[in-house]
Amino acid sequence: MDIKHFTTLKTTKEFNRVYNNSKTQHTQQFVLFYHYQAEEYKFGVVASKKVGKAVQRNLAKRLLRSHFINQIDNLKPGFYILVAKPSLLESEYQLIEKSFINTLKRLKALNS
C-alpha cells in the first residue's frame, strides 16, 4: 500500500476554500468538511472556544487527529476539515470512531 502524505491546511484562504466548496456532514461530536481534490491530501482540525479552554480544545483536536490517522489508509484524496463540538469530550472513544467511519461513508470519502 502506498504511503499517503497529508499536509495541514494553514492559511485562512485554504480553510475558506474548503468550507465554501465542500460536502459537509454533522454529527453530535464533530463536523466533517470534505472537498475532493485529485492527488492531493490536506487536512485541518479546528476547536473553537465553545469546546472549552485551551487544554480542552487541544485534547479535542488530538482526539479528532487520532481518529483521522486511524483511517488514513482508507481515505480518498482531498481536503478534510474536522471541527470539534463541545460534546466531543464527553463521548466515548468507540462511539466517536463509529461516528467518524459512518460520516466518511456518507461523504463517500472512503476507498471501498
N, C-alpha and C positions, 0 to 999 in steps of 0.2 A: 504494500500500500504506500502511495506517495505521501510525503510529509507536506502538510498544508502550512503555509506561512501566513499567519494572521498578523496584521499590524493594527495599531489602535487609531481610532478616529481622534484627531487632535484639535482641529480648528472649529470654530462656530460655523463656518461656511460648510464644512463637511457634514456636521451634525444636521444643519438645516436642510441640506440636500437630501439626506436620508429621511428626515422627518416629513418632508413635503412630497417625496416620490416613492413612498414605501407602502407595503401591506402591513397592517397593524393588527395585533391580537392582544386583547386584555385578559388577564387572569386576576384572581384575588390577590396574588402576591407580587406580580410584576406586569409590565407591558413590554412586548417584544415588537420592534420595528425591523422589517426585513425588506431589503431592496436588492433584487438580483443584479449582479454585475459579473459578466463572464470573466473567468481567470483572475479575479481579484478578491481577496479576503481581508475584510476590515471589521473591527468591532469596537464598541464603546459601552461603558457601563456608567449609569447615572443614578445618583441617590440625592434627592433634594432634602431640604431641612425639615420637610414634613415627616421624613423617616425617623429623625431624631438628631441628637448632637453628633459631633464628628466621629466618636467611637462607634455609634450605631450605624452611621452612614458607611463608614469603612467596612464594618462587618457585613452589611447588606451587599456592598459591591464585591467583597471577597466571595460571599455565598453565590452570587449570580455568576461570577467569573468561574468558579469551580464547576458549576453545572454546565456552563458553556464549554469548558475544556474537556469535560467528560464526554461530550457529544461531538467534539471537533472532527473526528474521522468520518462522521456520518453527514456532515453539513455540505450543502451546495455552496458554490462561490457566491459572494455578495457582501453587502454591508449589513451588519447587525447592530442594533442598539437595544440594550436591556435597561429598563427604567424600574427601579425598586419602588414598591409601595410600602406603607407603614406596616401592613400585616405580614410582610415577608419574614421579619424577625421572630414572629410568634408562631410560624408554621414549622412543621416537622420536615426534616431533610428529604425523606422519601416522598412526601406529598409535593414538595417543590419540584423534585426530579420528575415525577409523573406528570405534573402540570407542564413542565418545560418540554418534555418529549411530545405531549399532546399538542402543545402550541406550535412546535416546529412542524408537526404533521399537518396541522390545519393551514399553515402558511406555505406548505409544500417546499420546505427548506431542507428536508432530509433526503439523502440519496436512498433510493429503495433497494 
